[in-house]
Amino acid sequence: MEGMDHLAHERNKTEFDVDAMKIVWAGSRHAFELSDRMARLVASDPFNMLRVCRRFRKDDRTRLGRKELFKNTLRKSSSCMETYPRASPYWSVQEEAGQLRNFVDEPSFTDLHWGMFVPAIKGQGTDEHQQKWLPLAYKMQIIGCYAQTELGHGSNVQGLETTATFDPDTDEFVIHSPTLTSSKWWPGGLGKISTHAIVYARLITNGQEHGVHGFIVQLRSLDDHMPLPGITIGDIGMKFGNGAYNTMDNY
């Protein structure tokens, strides 16, 4: 029956405070209130309940082809970012976007943006870096990913081959993947969506290596989304498991 609380009878028999247990389960009152607010926001979608059900449905996931899985996740993630910020007076992009991600319930291009790209800038960037890049990232005016893994090295950071050579004449870092095995491989969101990446590469200055460092690299034009000169990007395609990472545009 629509709207029936099937657990009400059992909750009424409990010998502990259910509301207090919710706080314990969430980790803190703030975390619970944030999660509860987002759940209620999704459930009371300003459009209508039917569209919410279709927007976040997942019962048909095992029957969808890879292209439709990817498009479906794009719709869900984009809907979260476009609809709910305007619908909620409590919108805080850092926290609430993360909560809305739970309702997508599929690997998405936003995972690496919020989970790796933004934290890398916050944790490793200077004040100047943060002032420039974080406002753009928070507003999704740029979409970032985390380009560490390479085809020949997995997540073995010490084995990375990509280099970042400083050119004192142009005051630039030249990012170069010199071999097939140095190709950045598997970063989510890099195949089709991301405009920028945190690229991990071996820093070289004056012919001397200084270990692996992270560099913010623009991948695509913000005007037409085409790859910039010198950058080759493509989606690696189908992965094992229909409901797994086939919703993600891994490079």
C-alpha positions as CSV (number, residue, x, y, z in Angstrom):
1,M,0.0,0.0,0.0
2,E,1.3,3.4,-1.0
3,G,2.8,5.3,1.9
4,M,2.5,2.5,4.5
5,D,5.2,2.3,7.1
6,H,5.8,-1.4,7.3
7,L,8.2,-1.1,10.1
8,A,6.1,1.1,12.4
9,H,4.9,-1.9,14.5
10,E,8.4,-3.2,15.1
11,R,9.7,0.2,15.9
12,N,7.0,0.7,18.5
13,K,8.2,-2.4,20.3
14,T,11.8,-1.3,20.6
15,E,13.4,-0.8,24.0
16,F,15.7,1.9,22.8
17,D,15.3,5.4,21.4
18,V,14.9,5.0,17.6
19,D,15.7,8.6,17.0
20,A,18.8,8.4,19.0
21,M,19.9,5.3,17.1
22,K,19.5,7.2,13.9
23,I,22.2,9.7,15.1
24,V,24.5,6.8,16.1
25,W,24.0,5.1,12.7
26,A,24.7,8.4,10.8
27,G,27.7,9.2,12.9
28,S,26.6,12.6,14.1
29,R,23.4,14.8,14.3
30,H,24.7,17.0,11.5
31,A,25.3,14.0,9.2
32,F,21.9,12.6,10.0
33,E,20.1,15.9,9.4
34,L,21.9,16.3,6.1
35,S,21.1,12.8,4.9
36,D,17.5,13.1,6.0
37,R,17.1,16.5,4.3
38,M,18.4,15.1,1.0
39,A,16.2,12.0,1.2
40,R,13.1,14.1,1.8
41,L,14.2,16.5,-1.0
42,V,14.4,13.7,-3.5
43,A,11.2,12.1,-2.3
44,S,9.3,15.4,-2.7
45,D,10.8,16.3,-6.1
46,P,9.4,19.6,-7.2
47,F,8.4,18.1,-10.6
48,N,6.4,15.0,-9.5
49,M,6.8,11.6,-7.9
50,L,6.6,9.7,-11.2
51,R,9.6,11.6,-12.6
52,V,11.6,10.9,-9.4
53,C,10.9,7.2,-9.7
54,R,12.1,7.2,-13.2
55,R,15.0,9.5,-12.6
56,F,16.5,7.4,-9.8
57,R,15.1,3.9,-10.8
58,K,17.5,1.0,-11.0
59,D,15.3,-2.0,-11.4
60,D,16.0,-2.1,-15.2
61,R,19.8,-1.6,-14.8
62,T,20.7,-5.3,-15.7
63,R,18.7,-5.0,-19.0
64,L,20.3,-1.9,-20.3
65,G,23.1,-1.8,-22.8
66,R,26.4,0.0,-22.1
67,K,25.4,3.2,-24.0
68,E,22.1,3.5,-22.3
69,L,23.7,2.8,-18.9
70,F,26.1,5.7,-19.5
71,K,23.4,8.0,-20.7
72,N,21.1,7.1,-17.8
73,T,23.8,8.0,-15.3
74,L,24.5,11.3,-17.1
75,R,20.8,12.1,-16.7
76,K,20.8,11.3,-13.0
77,S,24.0,13.1,-12.1
78,S,23.1,16.2,-14.2
79,S,19.6,16.2,-12.7
80,C,21.1,16.3,-9.2
81,M,23.3,19.3,-10.0
82,E,20.7,21.2,-12.0
83,T,17.5,20.7,-10.1
84,Y,18.2,20.3,-6.4
85,P,20.5,23.3,-5.8
86,R,17.6,25.6,-6.9
87,A,15.0,23.6,-4.9
88,S,16.8,23.6,-1.6
89,P,17.4,26.8,0.5
90,Y,20.0,24.8,2.4
91,W,22.1,24.0,-0.6
92,S,25.8,23.5,0.2
93,V,27.5,22.2,-2.8
94,Q,30.4,20.4,-1.0
95,E,28.3,18.3,1.4
96,E,24.9,18.0,-0.3
97,A,26.2,17.1,-3.7
98,G,27.9,14.2,-2.0
99,Q,24.7,13.1,-0.4
100,L,22.8,13.3,-3.6
101,R,25.4,11.1,-5.2
102,N,24.0,8.3,-3.0
103,F,20.7,8.4,-4.9
104,V,22.5,8.0,-8.2
105,D,23.8,4.7,-6.9
106,E,26.0,4.1,-9.9
107,P,29.6,5.0,-10.8
108,S,29.3,8.4,-12.4
109,F,31.5,11.1,-13.9
110,T,30.9,13.2,-10.8
111,D,32.7,10.6,-8.6
112,L,36.2,11.6,-9.5
113,H,35.3,15.3,-9.6
114,W,34.0,15.4,-6.1
115,G,36.0,12.5,-4.6
116,M,39.4,13.1,-6.1
117,F,39.8,16.3,-8.2
118,V,38.4,18.7,-5.7
119,P,40.1,17.1,-2.6
120,A,43.4,17.1,-4.4
121,I,43.2,20.8,-5.0
122,K,42.1,21.4,-1.4
123,G,44.7,19.2,0.1
124,Q,47.7,19.9,-2.2
125,G,47.0,23.2,-3.9
126,T,48.4,26.6,-2.7
127,D,46.0,29.4,-1.6
128,E,46.3,30.8,-5.2
129,H,45.4,27.4,-6.7
130,Q,42.4,27.0,-4.5
131,Q,41.1,30.5,-5.1
132,K,41.3,30.0,-8.9
133,W,40.1,26.5,-9.3
134,L,37.8,25.6,-6.5
135,P,35.0,28.1,-7.3
136,L,34.9,26.8,-10.9
137,A,34.9,23.2,-9.7
138,Y,32.1,23.8,-7.1
139,K,29.9,25.4,-9.7
140,M,30.7,22.5,-12.2
141,Q,32.0,25.1,-14.7
142,I,34.9,22.8,-15.0
143,I,34.7,19.0,-14.5
144,G,37.7,17.3,-13.2
145,C,39.1,13.8,-12.9
146,Y,42.1,12.1,-11.3
147,A,44.7,10.9,-13.9
148,Q,47.1,8.8,-11.9
149,T,46.7,5.2,-13.1
150,E,48.7,4.2,-16.2
151,L,48.3,1.3,-18.6
152,G,51.5,-0.4,-17.6
153,H,51.6,0.5,-13.9
154,G,48.1,0.4,-12.4
155,S,48.3,2.4,-9.2
156,N,52.0,1.9,-8.7
157,V,52.8,5.5,-8.3
158,Q,56.6,4.9,-8.1
159,G,56.4,3.3,-11.5
160,L,54.7,6.1,-13.3
161,E,56.3,7.1,-16.6
162,T,54.5,10.3,-17.5
163,T,56.8,13.3,-17.1
164,A,56.3,17.0,-16.4
165,T,59.4,18.9,-17.6
166,F,59.7,22.5,-16.7
167,D,60.6,24.8,-19.6
168,P,62.2,28.0,-18.2
169,D,61.9,29.8,-21.6
170,T,58.1,29.6,-21.7
171,D,57.6,29.2,-17.9
172,E,55.5,26.1,-18.6
173,F,55.4,22.4,-17.6
174,V,55.4,20.1,-20.6
175,I,53.4,17.0,-19.8
176,H,54.4,14.0,-21.8
177,S,53.5,10.3,-21.8
178,P,56.5,8.9,-23.8
179,T,55.4,5.3,-24.1
180,L,52.3,3.1,-24.6
181,T,52.6,1.9,-21.0
182,S,52.7,5.5,-19.7
183,S,49.2,6.2,-21.2
184,K,46.8,7.3,-18.4
185,W,44.4,4.4,-18.3
186,W,41.1,3.9,-16.4
187,P,40.5,7.4,-14.9
188,G,36.7,7.7,-14.6
189,G,35.2,10.7,-16.4
190,L,38.2,11.2,-18.6
191,G,36.8,9.3,-21.6
192,K,34.1,11.8,-22.6
193,I,33.2,14.2,-19.8
194,S,36.1,15.8,-18.0
195,T,37.4,19.2,-19.0
196,H,40.4,19.1,-16.6
197,A,42.4,16.5,-14.7
198,I,44.9,16.2,-11.9
199,V,47.7,14.5,-13.8
200,Y,50.4,12.8,-11.8
201,A,53.8,12.9,-13.4
202,R,57.5,12.8,-12.6
203,L,58.7,16.4,-12.2
204,I,61.9,17.2,-14.1
205,T,63.8,20.5,-13.9
206,N,67.2,21.2,-15.4
207,G,67.5,17.5,-16.3
208,Q,66.9,16.4,-12.7
209,E,63.9,14.4,-11.5
210,H,62.1,15.4,-8.3
211,G,59.6,12.6,-7.9
212,V,55.9,12.4,-8.7
213,H,53.8,15.6,-8.4
214,G,50.2,16.5,-9.3
215,F,49.5,19.0,-12.1
216,I,46.2,20.6,-13.1
217,V,45.9,20.0,-16.9
218,Q,43.1,21.3,-19.1
219,L,42.0,18.5,-21.4
220,R,39.2,19.9,-23.5
221,S,38.1,23.3,-24.9
222,L,35.5,25.0,-22.7
223,D,33.9,26.3,-25.9
224,D,33.3,23.1,-27.9
225,H,34.5,20.3,-25.6
226,M,37.0,19.1,-28.1
227,P,40.3,17.7,-26.9
228,L,43.1,20.3,-26.9
229,P,46.1,20.0,-29.3
230,G,48.5,17.3,-28.3
231,I,45.9,15.4,-26.2
232,T,44.4,12.1,-27.4
233,I,41.3,10.9,-25.4
234,G,38.9,8.0,-25.8
235,D,36.6,5.8,-23.8
236,I,38.0,2.3,-23.2
237,G,34.6,0.8,-23.8
238,M,32.8,-2.2,-22.3
239,K,33.9,-3.5,-18.9
240,F,32.9,-6.8,-17.3
241,G,29.7,-6.6,-15.3
242,N,26.7,-4.9,-16.8
243,G,25.9,-3.0,-13.6
244,A,29.5,-2.1,-12.6
245,Y,31.6,0.5,-14.3
246,N,29.8,0.5,-17.6
247,T,28.0,3.6,-16.3
248,M,31.4,5.4,-16.3
249,D,33.4,6.8,-19.2
250,N,36.7,5.4,-18.2
251,Y,39.6,6.4,-20.4
